[in-house]
Amino acid sequence: MDDGGIQEEPPSTRFLTPTRSGGTRWVDGSEVDSSESTPSWSLEDERSAGGVSSNGGAAAASRVSSGAFRRRFGKRPRRVDSLDVESMNVRGAHGHSSKEISMLSTLAMAFQTLGVVYGDMGTSPLYVFSDVFSKVPIKSEVEILGALSLVMYTIALIPFAKYVFIVLKANDNGEGGTFALYSLICRYAKVSLLPNQQRVDEDISSFRLKLPTPELERAISVKDCLEKKPLFKNILLFLVLMGTSMVIGDGILTPSMSVMSAVSGLQGQVPGFDTNAVVIVSIVVLLLLFSVQRFGTGKVGFMFAPILALWFINLGSIGIYNLVKYDISVVRAFNPVYIYLFFETNGIKAWSALGGCVLCITGAEAMFADLGHFSVKSIQVAFTAVVFPCLLIAYMGQAAFLMKNPLVVERIFYDSVPGVLFWPVFVIATLAAMIASQAMISATFSCIKQAMALGCFPRIKIIHTSKKVMGQIYIPVMNWFLMVMCIIIVATFRSTNDIANAYGIAEVGVMMVSTALVTLVMLLIWQTNLFLVLCFPILFGAVEFVYLTAVLSKIQEGGWLPLAFSSLFLCIMYTWNYGSVLKYQSEMRGKISLDFILDLGATLGTVRVPGIGLVYNELVQGIPSIFGQLLVTLPAMHSTIVFVCIKYVPVPYVPLEERFLFRRVGQKDYHMFRSVARYGYKDVRKEDHGFFEQLLVESLEKFLRREAQEIALEASTMEAERDDISVVSEVPQTPAGDGDLQTPLLSDQRSGDNNRMAATDGSDPVLPSSSMSLEEDPGLEYELSALREAMASGFTYLLAHGDVRARKESVFTKKFVINYFYAFLRRNCRAGTATLKVPHSNIMRVGMTYMV
């Protein structure tokens, strides 16, 4: 914390505020000794503080010894940064992933995954072999069996072995994707470039921090390396942003490829249906697909799973039919020797054909990215029991057909379908292609929302299309951007083979990013054996790298397209994050000292009028510089001031009960508070301003009551300390009662008040009979009455209309990025109040310039 900044961090939930003389005082104004105000404790210590008896000194020493490693790994600060007693009151009350799911529910979810997760991978038989054999002409059965063996082992190795059995376990409380991995790592190491982390974030019920065992010293080394070296933080962020941008790039190509592959089946079947007709029909289907996005997937979601289930049944049935009718000996492809023969016979052409082979696993990342809608077991069951065997049989059936008809590789899928079933299969294939496209469009929307929540994407309009399902969102700007790009791609490339050259690069890039991040999770969190940790990136990373080299060879043939899109979004996300971090650091340097506020007095040097002023800022602690501008600019100030910080924490969801944290700023008669409104990166901020205001005031009232309760408890504890001063001298670093004061009152009530405070005789001391009850506390009642009066007078949102500029001595690159690119993004993104739909009459803006 910078010198001169606000020193409002209390050492525990005992609500201390600093004095102008540098000491500390209680919220009622009484001074306390400095040695008492700096106890050292951690969450583990708090949990073990309940059973202190007369031999408390030995017990405390034992706890310190046994918890040394945990404190070393967790690096808990000596002064807890608890803004509110509530932050730990409901900890563990929301078992998000602890509930056991019945087998019937798992099977039902497994059926639903067919329509959401496996659409892209399920439609790959439409174009894989046609693209592979466009690079390698069929001269003998070696090419057919070698390509089939490559496809089979690629599916078995990447989606089956890597994702189903390993990557799916690296979920963030049931959420998947690159940002979920990043948030998981951020919870175990302070690697976020935005310095707004707080220890109380670990008290969120979905945080579930699990520390490694003492014998794994390498976890500490990895953690220290990540935290102390900014280079590694930037590399980690770059990997995450690159993976996310590639998912978006994949979302541009998938609709074009899937829809055009399905429509191209009409060529040769309908007379006169040429390439121009394929392009026109594909564009019409894409227009229809993107036009219905605003209605949400929920209204047609019930149709997805049955259609994809029917599609997989068709794949398996047609594959068995072709195997029996043409050549069942293609099962020889299970022998990986044919892969060697394939490369030996075709050389560089075989390596180029890997770019077509990789198309069989496009959509594998969706198994992890869409995990939040399902469970790990349901995705595993669906892939193992349905998707994997049906895909293998489908590819083997196509290979059997090619053994007898090696010249029909361009339309291999539709030519291998029995003539009687062509039209039903064509309709199902077109619907399956649209569903596969829908899955990637939804994944793109989800990636944008997560990037916005973690401060890596400008704020744009998000519409929630379902009142029941949180994840169903619609982003108009991205929807129309994707539609225009897909139409341009179809009209420009005009062939599935040409689009296939551009397809796959983004997918392989995302896979390599997930391999790197999961390896870090295995090192830092899972406590995996070092040999197994090394095997994971060596095995899967090597295979993915080979595929990457193959698809990169197609850059001149169209592979530059996904790289261009990915680079564009990568620049946008990295620039926004870079500018946001610099702006936050500028606000930290310019925050106002509490001494200055205290010198102004309770009136703040102006007139206090009834009402609640919500001063929006990004600081989680300290008084923002905008407040000084407000004091100078406005002729009067509201009777109650709340500094509001909207903060996204690295968890998927924050329960409503744990949304707000509060801390008092100054003395009671100042009526100033700091509030941090915490959201998870998948939380839905669709509440209107009225609901937000009501929830904020209710939480503030609870804070005031608990504050008064803490004061009463402190009084009783100090009396107990005076009665047993000998025990205090035995444990000087943890005075009797200190450890228990760190335990929240509601936690005490839930545990039956057994751990409220320690006494030498093992009994729980009670409040003196002369203690005043909370209902009779005139100070509390006066403050609650003043709060309600201020609420009745209305809310005013006090905002900074900020302009971020690079300093004159900055290098040219920084000036260009901040003064032009970042400034352009800020001017064209949504204001924060637009999310809450705040009326313009309730908003006051003050101009600010941040020099970074």
N, C-alpha and C positions, 0 to 999 in steps of 0.2 A: 504493500500500500504506500502510495506516495506521501511524502511529508506534507503536512498541512491539510490533508484530506480528512474526511469525516472518520472519526474513530468510533463507529457505532456497533462494532462487533462484540456482542456479549460473550463472556467466557462460558456460559452455560445457559440453561433456560431460566436463569435467575434475573434476567432483564436488568442489566447494568448499562449505564450510559456514562460517557466521559465528562469530565469537568474541565473548565478552562485552565485549571492549574495543573492538568496532566493526570490527575487522579481519576477515580471512578466513583460513581454514585448510583444508588438504587433509583428506581423510577419515582419513588416518593420524595427524592431529593436528598436523602441522608447519605453521607459519605461512607465509604468502606475502605478497608485497608487494602493496599495494592497487592500484598502477598496473598490475600484471600481471593482476589479477583482473577487469579491466573492458574486455576487447577488444570492438570493435564489428564485427559481421559479420552477414551475412544468408545465406539459402539460395543465392542466386545467387553470392555471393562464395565460398561453400564449394565449389560445383561447379567454379569456375575456379581453385581453389587448388592443383590438382595439378601444373601445369606450371611452377612457379617455378624459375628458374635463377639464375645469378650476377648477372644484371641484375634481380634481384627488386624493387628499389626502383621502377624505371620501370614494370615490369609491374604492380606494386601500384597505382601512381598511375593507370595507364591503366584498371585495373579499377574503381577508385573513380570515375573520371570517367564511364565508360560505364555504370556501375550507379547513378548518382546519381538518375536519374528513377525507376528501379524501386524504389529504397529509399524515395524520396519517396512514391510511390503506395502501396507496401506498408506504409509506416510501421513498419518493423521496429524493435523495441526494441533499445537498445544492449546489453542483457543478455539473451541467449537464455534462454527459459524451458523448457529441455529437461529433462524429468524422467527420461529413460532413454535410454541409447545405442540401445536397440532401436527407438526411435521413428522412426529414419531407416534402420534396417538393411534393412528389406524394402520401402522406399519404391520404388514403381514395379514391384514384383514381381507385382502383381495387375492385369493389364490388363483391367479390367472391361468396358470398351466398345471396346477396341482390336481385338478379334478380328473378322475379317471373316466375315460370315454368307453362306453360299452362297445362290444363287438358289432352289434347291429348298427350303432351310430357310425362306427368306423367304416363298415361296408357301404352305408348310405353315402358317406362323404367320399369314399373311394369311387363310387359311381359318378358323383358330381364332378370329381376332378377330371374325368374324361372330357367334359365339355369346356373346362376352363384352362387346364394345365397342358393337356397333350394335343391340342389342336394343331399346332405348328409341326411338331414332330410326327403326328399321325398323318399329315398330308404330304410328307416328304417322299413317299413312293411314287408320287405323281411325276417327279422330275429328277431323281437321283441318278438312275441308270442312264437316262438319256443324256445327262450332262457328263457322266463319267466316260461313256463310250463315244462322245463327241471329241474327246482328247485321245483316246486309245481305240483304234479300230479293232473289231473282232476278227482275229485271224484263226484262232483255235479255241478249244475249251479252256485253255489256260487263262485267257483274258476274262472269260465269264466267271470261272471258279475263283480266280484271284480277286476280282472286284467284289464278288459276293462275300468272300472271306474277309476282305477289308471292311466292308459294311457291317458284317456280323460282329467282328471283334471291336470295331469302333463303338457300336451301340453297347456292347457288353462292358467295355472298359470305361467310357466317359459317363453316360447317363446312369448305367446300372451300378458299376463299382464305385465311381467317384461320388456322384450326386446322391443316389439312393442310400448308400451305406455310410457315407462320411459327411458330405457337405450339409445334408439336411439336418444333421445333429448340431451344426454350428449356427443355430437359430437364436434370435433375440426375443425371448419370451414368446416364441411361436411365429415371429416375423422373419422373413428371409430377404435376400437381395444384398447388393454391395453396401448400401447405406446401413442396413441392419448389422452387417459385419463390422462396419466402421463404428457404429454406436456401441456395439458390444466391446470393442477394443477401447473406446473412449471411457468406458466405465471402469476399466481395470488399469488404465494408464492415462495420464493427463496429456493427451496428444492433440486435443482440439486447439486450433490456432486462436479461437476466440476466448479470452481469459475470463469467462463468466462462470466457471465451475464453482460449486459450493459443496461442502461436506454434507449438508442436509439433503442434497439430491439423492444420496445413498439411502435415505430413509423412506423413499417412495417404495410402495409395496411391490412394484414390478421391477425394482432395481436388482434385487437378489444377488448382491455381491458375494462371491465365494472366493476366499483367499487360498492360495496354494499351500501345500505342506512345506515344512521347513527344509526337507531334504532337496527340494528342487530350487537350488540357488540360481539356476539359469533364468528362471522366471523373473527374479529380481534384476538380473543383469539386463535382460531384454527390456524390462519396464524402465529402468534407469536410462538405458540407451535411447529409448523413444522419448522420454520426458526431457532429457537434458540437451539433446541435439536438435535444434530447429530444422536441420536438413532432413532428418528422418521424418519429422512431422509433416514437412512439405511433400516428401516422397509418398508418404502414406495417403495424404489428402489427394495428391495427383493421381494415384492409382484408383482411388474411389471415384473421383470425378471422371476419370477416363473410362472406367467400367460403366458408369451411369450414362455418359454421353454415347457410348457404343450401343447400349440398350436402346436409346432414343434413335440412333442411326438404324438399328435393326428394325425398329418400329416403322420406319419409312419404307424399307424394302419388303418386309414380310407381306403386307397387303397386296403390293404390286405382284410379287412372285406367286403367292397362293392363288389369287383370283385369276391371273392370266393363265396359270397352269391348268386350272379347272376349265376355263372357257375354251382353251385351245383344243380340248377334246372334240369339239364340234368340227374341227378341220378334218376333212376326209370322210366325215359322217354325213354332213349336210352339204349338198352340192353348191358350189359357189361361195362357200364360207371361207374366205381367204384371210390373209394377215390383217388387212384393214378392218374386216369385220370383227376379228378377235380383239383388236385394239379398241374399237368403238364399244363393243359389248362390255369389255373389261372396265372401261371408263364409266359406263352407265352403272355397273355393279358397284364400283368404288364410290360414285356419287351417292348412291342409295345407302351404302354402308356408313359413310361419314355423316350423312344427313340425319340418320336415326340415332346418332350418338347422344344428342341432347335429351332424348327420352330415357336414357340409362339402360344398362344391361339387365336390370332387375325384372323388367316387364317381359323380356323374352328369355330370361335365364333358364327357366324350367325346360325350354326346348333344347338347350345346348347339349346336355348330357345324353339324352336318348338318341339324338342325331349322331353324335360322335361314337356312341356305343354301337349303333347300327353300322357306322363307317368301319369300325375295327372288326366287326363281325364279317362285313363284306371282304375286308382285306384278308382275313384268315381263311374264309371260305373259298375265295377265288384263288388264293395261294395253294390251298390243298388240292383244288381242282386241277390247277396247272401242273402241280407236282405229279399227281397220279396220271394225268393224260400225256404229258410230254416226257419228262425225264426226272425220276426221283433220285437219280444218282448224284444230283447236285449237293446232296448232304455231305459229299466228300469235302465241301468247302469248310467244314468244321476243322479240317486239318490246316493249321497255319502255314504249312509248307507252300501252299498255293500263293500266299502273299509274297514269299521269296521268289517263286517262279514268275509271278506277275511282274515284279520289278526287274528280274534278270532278263526277261524277254523283251520288255518295252523300254527300259532305261529311263531317260528323262521324261518321256511321255507318261510313264506310270506315276512319276512324281507330280507332274502337272495334273493328272487325274485325281490326285488327293483333294484338290479343290472342289471337285464334284462329290467326292466321297463324304466330305465334311458336312454336306447338306443333309445327310441322314440324321444328324444330331442337332440341327437347328431347332431351337425351342427347349433344349435341355436346361438352359438357365432358368426357364419359366418354372421348372419344378421347384426351384429354390425361391425365386422371386415371388411366386404366388402362394407361398407357404402360409401366409397370414390368414387366408380364407379357409384353410383346412388344417389337418394335423399331419405330423410326420408319418405316422403309421398308415393313414389313409392313402397318401401319395405313394408310399412304398408298396402297399397292397395292390393299388391300381396298376402300377408299372410292372410289378413282378407277375401278376396273374393275368393281365389283359394286354397291356401295351407291348411289352417286350416280346412275348410269344407271337402275337399277331403281326408285328413288324417283321420278325425273322421269317415267319411263314410267307408273308407277302413278298419279301425280297427273294426268297428261295423259289417261289412260284414264278416270278418274273425271270429269274435265271433259267429255270427249266424251260420256259417258253422260248428264251433266246437260244437255247441249245438246238432247237429245231428251226427257229426263225431268226437267224442272226442279223438280218438286214432291216428289221423293223424297230430300230433302237430309238428313233425320234419320238414315236408315240407308243412306247413300250407298255405303258400302263393301260391305256384304253384298248390297244390291240390285243392285250392278253385277257381282256374281259370277254366272256361269252357274249355273242351277239344279242341273245335274248335279254341279257341283263344290262345292256349298254345304257339305255335311258334312265332306268332307276339309279344305276351307279353314277351316271353323270349328274343327276340332280343332287344326290347325296354328297358327291365330291364338291360340287359348287357350294352347297351349304356348309360343308366341313371347312372349305377354304375361307369362307366368310367368318366362320367362328374362330378359325385360327388367327385371322386378321384382327378380329375383335379382341382376342386375348392379348395380342401385342400392343394394340392401341390402348387398352386399359392399363397394361404394364407401363407404357410410356407416361400416361397420366399419373400413375402412382409414383414413378421415379421423379417427376417434376415436383409433385407435392412434397415428397421426402426431402428433396434438395432445397426447396423453399424453407421447410421447417428447420433445417440444419444450417441456414444462412448461406446457401450456396447457389441460390437462384433468385432473380428479382421477383417481387410479389406480383402475381397476375391473378385474374379472376378464376375462382374455382366454384363450380356449382355441384352441390350434393344431390344426386338424383334419387336417393332412397332415404326414407325416414328410419328404416330398420337396419340396413347394412351400411356401416361406416365407410367401407372401402370403395363404394360405388360413387365415383366422382366424374365430372365432365369439365374439361378445360377448353373453353371455346377457341382461344387463340391457338393452342396447340392442335386442336382438332382440324381447324381450317388450314393450318400450315401443313399438317400431314397429308390432308386431302390434295392440296395443290401439288405438293412434291410427288405424291404417288401418281397423279395424273400425268405430270411432266415425265416421270420415269417410264410409264407405260407408253406414252406417245413418242418418246425418244428412242427407247431400246427396241420396242416392237417385237421382241422375241424372249421366250423364257430362258433360252440358253445365254443370251446376252445379259439378262438380269442376273442369272446364276453366277456369272463372272464377278458381279459386284456383291453377291450374296455370300455370307459366310465369314467375311473378314471381321465384322463387328462381333459375331457370335464367338469366334475363337478368341478374340481379344478379351471379351467378358469372362470367358472360361479361365484364361490365364490370370486375370485380376483376381478372380475368386480363389484360384489355387494359391496365389501369394497371400491373400488375406486369411484363408483358412489355415495355412501354415503358421502364420503369426498367432492365430487363435490357439493352435495346438501347442505352440511354445509358451504362450503367456498364460493361458487359461486352463486348457485341458490337462496339463501336467503329463503329456504323453511321453512315452519312451523316446529318447533322442533318435534311436535308429529308425523307428517308425515315422518320426517327424521328417527325417531326411528322405525316407523312401517316398513319401507323398509327393513332394515337388519334383523329385528326380523322375519318378515313373510317369505321373500324369503331366507334369510340366514338360517333359521331353516329348511326349506324344503330341501335346498341344502346340509345342514349338514347331514340330515338323509340319503339322497342318498349317500353322501360321505362315511358314516359309512358302508353302504351296499356294495358299490363297493370295499372298502378297505378290506372287509372280503374275497375277492377273490384274495388276493395278492399271496398266495401260489399256486393258480390255474392258474397263468399267469398275475395277476395284477401287478406284480413287473416289468414287461417289460416297460410299459409307464413311470413308476416312475424312472427306470434306465436311460432311454433316457432323460427324463426331468431333472434329476439330473446332467447328463453329460453336457447338454447345459447350465444349470443354473451355474455350476462351471466355464464353459468357459466364459460366459457373465459377471459374477460377478468378476472373476479374471481380465479380460480385463479392466473393469471399475475401479477396485481397483488400478491396476498398472498405468492406464492412469491418474487417479487423483493424485497419488503420483508423477508421472513424471511431471505433470503440476505444482504442488507445488514446486518441486525441481527447475524447470525453473524460477518460480517466485522468489525464494530465490537467484538465481544466476544471475539475470538480471543486466545489466550494468547501472551505473549511467550516467545521461545525462551530469553531470559536467565533467566526464572523456572524453566524446566525444567532448564537447565544448573546453576542454583544448588542444585537438589535432589540432583544427583549421579546416578550410574548406577542407583541403587536407586529413584529417584524419590520418596525419602522414605518408602518403604513396603517391603514384602517382595515380591520377584519370585519367582513360582512358575512351573513349567513349563507351557507352553501358549501358544497364539497368540490374542491379543485383537484382533478386528476392530472398530475404532471407526468406525461409519458416520456420515458427515456429508456436507454438500453443498459444503464448501470445496475448491477445487482447490489451495489453498496456505494455509499457516498451521495452527496447532494450534487445533482447535475448543474452545469453552468447555465442552463436555460433558466433555472430558478432565479438567478441573479438578474438576468434580463427581464424576467417577469416583474420582479420587485421594482426595477427601474422604470419599466414601461407602464404597468397598470396602476391606476390611481388607488385601488383597493385590492385586498387579498381575501380569499375565502376563509371562513372560520375553521374549516378542516382541510388540511392539505395531505394528499396521498401521492407519493412518488411511485408510479406504476411502471413495472418492467415486465414486458411480455417475453418470457424465456422458454426456449425449447430445450428439453433435457434428453440425453441419449437413451430414452426408453420408448417403446411404441405408444403406450397410453399412460396418462396420469389420471387416477380416479378423481372424481369431482370433489370428494372430501379432502383431497390433498392438493387441490389446485392452488390455493393462496398461502403464502407465507407473509407474516407481518413482523415489523420491528418498529419500536417507537423511536422517533428522532427528536432529540431535545427533551425538555421536561413536559410534565402533563399539561401545563397551561399553554403550551405551544400548539397542541392538537395537530401534530405532524407525524406521519407514519410513512414507512417504506413498505411497499407490497411487491412481491414477485409472483406473477401469475405463470404457473408452469404448465407446459403442454408437451405431450409426446410427439414424435415426428409423424405419427399416424393419427393423432387426435384431430377431431373435427371442430373447427372454430366457426360454427354457424349460429351461435347464440346471438340474439339481438342485444343492443346496448342496454335495454331495460333489465334483461336477465343477468347480464354481466354485472351491472351496478348493484342489483339486489343481492347476488351471490357475494360480491365484494363486501358490502355492508354487513351481511350476516356473518361472514368470516371475521370481519373486524370486531364485531360485538363479541364473538367467541374468544377472540384474542384478548380483549379487555377483561373479560371475566376470568380467564385463565391467568392473566397477569396479576389480578387481585388475589387469586387463589395462591399463586406463587409467593406473593408478599406475606400472606398469612402463614404459609408453610415455612417461609424463611424465619419469621418471628418465632415460631415454635421450635424450629431447629436450633436457633441461636440460644434459646433457653435450655435446650437439651445439652448443648455444648458447654454451657456454663456449669451444668450439673455434673459433667464428666470431663473435666479439663485434662485428666491424666491420660485418657485414651487419645486425645488430640495430640499430645506431645509424643506418643509412641509412633504415630504415622504422620509426620509433619507435611509430607507432600500431598496427602489426601486427608484433610481434616474431617473429623466425624461429622457426618451429615452431608458433606460435599458430594460424595458419590451418589447419595440418594436424591439430592436436589437435582441431579442431572437426569433423573428418571421422570418422564412426563406424568402428570397427574392422572390422565385417562388411562395410561398404561398401568398405573398403580391400581386403578379401579378395576381394570379387566383382570388383573391377577389377584384380586381379592384383597388389595391393600396390604399384602404380605411383605412387600419390599419398599415401603414408603420411606423409611429411614432406619438407620442402624442405632442400636442402643446396647449398652454394656450387658444388660440382663437378657438380651434377645427379644424383648417385647417391643411392640410398636408404640412409640410415644404418640399421644393424641394432642390436638390443639387445646390450649388452656381454656377453661370454662369462660374466662373473661374475654376471649378472642371474639371479635365482632364478625358475624356471619356476612357473607357476600351481599345478601339482600339488604343488610342494614348498613353497608358501607356507603356513606354519603358521597365520597369521592367517585366511586364507581357509578352510582346512580346519576350523579351530575354529568359525568362524561358521556354515559349512554344517552341521557336526555339531550345533551348538546349535539351528539351525533345524529339522533333522530330529527332534531330541528334542522340541522344542516342538510340532511337528506330530503326533508320536505321542501327545502328551498331550491333543490335541483343540483344537477351535476354540470360541471364545465370541464371540457377536455382542453388542457393547455399543452400545445404541441410546438415543437421547433420545426420551422421551415428551413431545414439545413442545406447548406451549400458546401460541398467538400472540395477543397482545392489543395493541390500539392504545394509545398513550400518552394520559395524562390530558389533555394540552393539545391533542390532535388535534381536528379539526373533527368535527361530528356525523356527517357522511356517511361519513368514514373509519372512525369507531367502529362505525357500523352495518354497513358492509361487512365489516370485519375481525372484529369481535367476534361477529357473528351469522351472516352469510352464509358467509364464508370458514371460520369455525370449524365450521359445520354440514357443509360439504363435507369438511373434514379428518376430522371424526369418523366420517363415513360412507364414506370411501374406504378402499382396501386399504392395509395396511402394506407397506413396501418389502420386508421379509423374506418376505412371502407369495409373492412371485414366485419365490424360490428354495426355497420349502417347507422352511424351517429349522425343526427340532424346537424346541418351546417350552423344553425343558430346556437348550438351547444359547443362550438369549437372556437378556440382562440389560438392563433398562430403567431409566433415570434421568430423573426429572421435570425439565423445563426450561420456563421461561417466557420467551418472546421478546417484548420490548416494541418495537413498530415505530412 
